[in-house]
Amino acid sequence: MIHALLIEPFAMAFMRRALAGCVALSLAGPPLGVLLVLRRMSLTSDVLQHGILPGIALGALFGGLSLWAMGFGGFLAGLAVALLAGWLARATGGREDSQLAGVYLIALAGGVAIVSATRGIDLGHLLFGSVLAVDNTALLLMAGVASIALPGLAVIWRPLILESFDPGFMQAVGGRGGAWHLAFMALVVLCVVGGFAALGTLMSIGLMMLPAVAARHWAAELAGQVRAAVALALLSSVCGLLLSYHANIPAGPAIVLTAGGLWTASLLTGPRDSLAARLRRHQHYRG
């Protein structure tokens, strides 16, 4: 019974490719998600996953249904959205999140318009992906993204953490906080693009952010939260694929729903800042 439930599905090649791709995304995305939470930029990832759509559509328009063309176009579009929003915020004195909202809505509408006007491009596939249809090209793209994102994050980790906790000090010592922020945003865009092939532009951020949000209920220090986020993402990937296989539901939503279930369980019963932890602390004070 256990073999049939847990082992047998991964005897199939398409399930193994899907698992390998999700493992790459689970290693690269959640550490970035933890930093987005730390920098109070959680919704920025959602903005970027919509902002890459016009670039993906243009890549498909000029390069055909090539993952590399669509991925490169999506990366350029996401980076352009982030840069434009940051420039508008500095030029007008407004908040960067409001500028991001305006820019991404225009980008999303433009992307949908391009896809709708182009024959041969399936909008549903771009928006929701197809984990179980991951081929060797998509797997290479996701592995390549992880191979760039993880060393890149290691290089900018310390100055980025310092800029997150004390941007005034970073500016005072000439630490070029803006450059580190730009490098960080480029890595976020890269991971969002890497996930669209499997999870689609609307789902790719789920495997990055839900484990990251849940991780704060399991660890106090930042390194512990990163480890917890990666572990939760890996568990979501495996359980989501098994759920998809046995329940015959789309794999992308199954993975994100599993991650959402783990976040809910963490919120309710996790050892830190969960409802159960607060209840135990309240009872302790009353006693």
C-alpha positions in Angstrom: 0.0 0.0 0.0 2.7 2.5 1.0 4.7 1.6 -2.1 1.7 2.2 -4.4 0.9 5.5 -2.7 4.3 7.0 -2.4 6.9 5.2 -4.6 5.1 3.9 -7.6 4.0 7.3 -9.1 7.6 8.3 -9.4 8.5 5.3 -11.4 7.1 7.2 -14.4 9.6 9.5 -16.2 7.2 12.5 -16.4 6.7 12.4 -12.6 10.4 12.2 -12.0 11.0 15.2 -14.3 8.3 17.2 -12.6 9.7 16.3 -9.2 13.3 17.3 -10.3 12.0 20.7 -11.6 10.0 21.4 -8.4 13.0 20.5 -6.3 15.1 23.1 -8.2 12.3 25.7 -7.6 12.0 24.7 -3.9 15.8 25.3 -3.4 16.0 28.6 -5.2 12.6 30.3 -4.4 11.9 30.1 -0.7 15.1 31.8 0.5 14.2 34.8 -1.7 10.7 34.6 -0.3 12.0 34.8 3.2 13.9 38.0 2.4 10.8 39.4 0.7 8.9 38.8 3.9 11.7 40.4 5.9 11.7 43.5 3.7 7.9 43.7 3.8 7.7 43.1 0.0 5.6 40.0 0.0 3.2 41.3 -2.5 6.0 42.5 -4.8 6.4 38.9 -5.9 2.8 38.7 -7.0 3.2 41.9 -9.0 6.3 40.5 -10.8 4.6 37.3 -11.7 2.0 39.3 -13.6 4.5 41.7 -14.9 6.5 39.1 -16.8 3.5 38.1 -19.0 4.0 40.6 -21.8 7.7 39.6 -22.1 6.7 35.9 -22.3 4.0 36.7 -24.9 6.5 38.7 -27.0 9.1 36.0 -26.7 6.5 33.5 -28.0 5.5 35.9 -30.8 9.0 36.4 -32.1 10.7 33.2 -31.0 7.9 30.7 -31.2 7.0 28.4 -28.3 10.6 28.3 -27.2 11.0 28.3 -23.4 14.3 30.1 -23.7 12.8 32.9 -25.8 9.8 33.2 -23.6 11.9 33.0 -20.4 14.3 35.7 -21.7 11.4 37.9 -22.7 9.8 37.4 -19.3 13.0 38.2 -17.4 13.4 41.4 -19.3 9.8 42.4 -18.8 9.9 41.7 -15.1 13.1 43.6 -14.6 11.7 46.5 -16.6 8.6 46.6 -14.4 10.8 46.6 -11.2 13.1 49.3 -12.6 10.3 51.5 -13.9 8.4 51.3 -10.6 11.5 52.1 -8.6 12.4 55.1 -10.9 8.8 56.5 -10.7 8.9 56.2 -6.9 12.1 58.1 -6.7 11.1 60.7 -9.3 7.7 61.5 -7.8 8.4 60.8 -4.1 5.6 58.2 -4.0 5.6 54.7 -2.6 7.2 52.0 -4.7 4.4 49.5 -4.1 1.8 51.9 -5.5 4.0 52.5 -8.6 4.4 48.7 -9.0 0.7 48.3 -8.9 0.1 50.7 -11.7 3.0 49.4 -13.9 2.1 45.7 -13.4 -1.6 46.3 -14.2 -0.7 47.9 -17.5 1.9 45.1 -18.2 -0.7 42.4 -17.4 -3.3 43.9 -19.7 -0.7 44.3 -22.5 0.4 40.7 -22.1 -3.1 39.3 -22.2 -3.8 41.5 -25.3 -0.7 40.2 -27.1 -1.5 36.6 -26.3 -5.1 36.9 -27.4 -4.1 38.5 -30.7 -1.5 35.8 -31.4 -2.5 32.4 -32.8 -0.9 29.3 -31.5 -0.3 30.5 -27.9 -2.4 29.0 -25.2 -3.2 31.6 -22.6 -4.2 29.0 -20.0 -0.9 27.2 -20.4 1.0 30.5 -19.8 -1.1 31.4 -16.8 -1.4 28.0 -15.1 1.5 26.0 -16.5 1.7 22.2 -16.7 4.0 20.6 -14.2 3.5 17.1 -15.6 4.4 18.2 -19.1 7.9 19.4 -18.0 10.3 18.3 -20.6 14.1 18.2 -20.6 14.3 21.8 -21.9 12.0 23.1 -19.1 14.0 21.1 -16.6 17.2 22.6 -17.8 15.7 26.1 -17.5 14.6 25.5 -13.9 17.9 23.9 -13.0 19.8 26.8 -14.6 17.7 29.3 -12.7 18.5 27.6 -9.4 22.2 27.4 -10.3 22.3 31.1 -10.8 19.9 32.2 -8.0 21.6 30.4 -5.2 25.2 31.5 -5.7 23.9 35.0 -6.6 22.0 35.2 -3.3 25.0 33.9 -1.4 27.1 36.8 -2.9 24.6 39.6 -1.9 23.3 37.9 1.4 25.2 39.9 4.0 24.9 43.4 2.5 21.2 42.7 1.7 20.5 41.7 5.3 22.3 44.8 6.5 20.3 47.0 4.1 17.1 45.3 5.2 17.6 45.9 9.0 19.4 49.3 8.9 19.2 51.0 5.5 20.3 54.3 7.1 23.6 52.8 8.2 24.1 51.2 4.8 23.6 54.6 3.2 25.9 56.4 5.7 28.8 54.1 5.0 28.3 54.2 1.2 27.1 50.7 0.9 25.2 51.2 -2.3 21.9 49.7 -0.9 20.1 50.5 -4.2 22.5 48.2 -6.1 22.0 45.3 -3.7 18.2 45.9 -3.9 18.4 45.8 -7.7 20.4 42.6 -7.7 17.9 41.1 -5.3 15.0 42.0 -7.5 16.7 40.5 -10.5 17.1 37.2 -8.7 13.4 37.3 -7.7 12.4 38.0 -11.3 14.7 35.1 -12.5 13.0 32.7 -10.1 9.5 33.8 -11.1 10.5 33.2 -14.7 12.0 29.8 -13.9 8.7 28.7 -12.4 6.4 29.8 -15.1 7.2 26.8 -17.3 5.9 24.4 -14.7 3.5 26.4 -12.6 2.5 29.2 -14.9 2.7 32.9 -14.3 -0.2 32.8 -11.8 1.1 29.9 -9.7 4.9 30.2 -9.9 5.1 32.5 -6.9 3.1 30.1 -4.6 6.1 27.8 -4.1 8.2 30.8 -3.3 6.0 32.7 -0.9 3.8 30.2 1.0 6.7 28.2 2.5 8.4 31.5 3.3 5.4 32.9 5.1 4.9 29.6 7.0 8.6 29.4 8.0 8.3 32.3 10.5 6.1 30.0 12.7 9.0 27.4 12.9 12.1 29.4 13.5 13.1 32.8 15.1 16.5 33.4 13.3 16.7 34.1 9.6 18.9 31.1 8.8 16.4 28.8 10.5 13.5 30.4 8.6 15.3 29.8 5.3 15.9 26.1 6.2 12.3 25.7 7.3 11.0 27.4 4.1 13.1 25.1 1.8 11.9 22.0 3.8 8.3 23.1 3.5 8.6 23.8 -0.2 10.2 20.3 -0.8 7.4 18.7 1.2 4.8 20.7 -0.8 6.3 19.6 -4.1 6.4 15.9 -3.2 2.9 15.8 -1.6 1.4 18.0 -4.2 2.6 15.8 -7.0 1.3 12.7 -5.3 -2.0 14.4 -4.7 -2.2 15.4 -8.3 -1.5 11.8 -9.4 -3.9 10.0 -7.1 -6.7 12.6 -7.2 -6.4 13.4 -10.9 -6.2 17.2 -10.4 -3.8 19.6 -12.1 -0.4 19.4 -10.5 0.4 23.1 -10.3 -2.7 24.0 -8.2 -2.2 20.7 -6.2 1.4 21.8 -5.2 0.3 25.4 -4.3 -2.7 24.1 -2.3 -0.5 21.7 -0.4 1.8 24.6 0.4 -1.2 26.5 1.5 -2.3 23.6 3.7 1.2 23.5 5.3 1.0 27.3 5.9 -2.4 26.9 7.5 -1.1 24.1 9.8 1.9 26.3 10.7 -0.3 29.3 11.5 -2.5 27.1 13.7 0.0 24.9 15.5 3.5 26.1 14.8 5.9 26.6 17.8 6.2 30.4 17.1 3.6 33.1 16.8 0.9 30.6 15.9 -2.6 30.6 17.4 -1.8 27.6 19.5 1.4 29.2 20.8 -0.4 32.4 21.7 -3.1 30.3 23.5 -0.5 28.4 25.5 1.3 31.7 26.4 -2.0 33.2 27.5 -2.9 30.2 29.7 0.6 30.3 31.2 0.2 34.0 32.2 -3.3 33.3 33.6 -1.9 30.4 35.6 
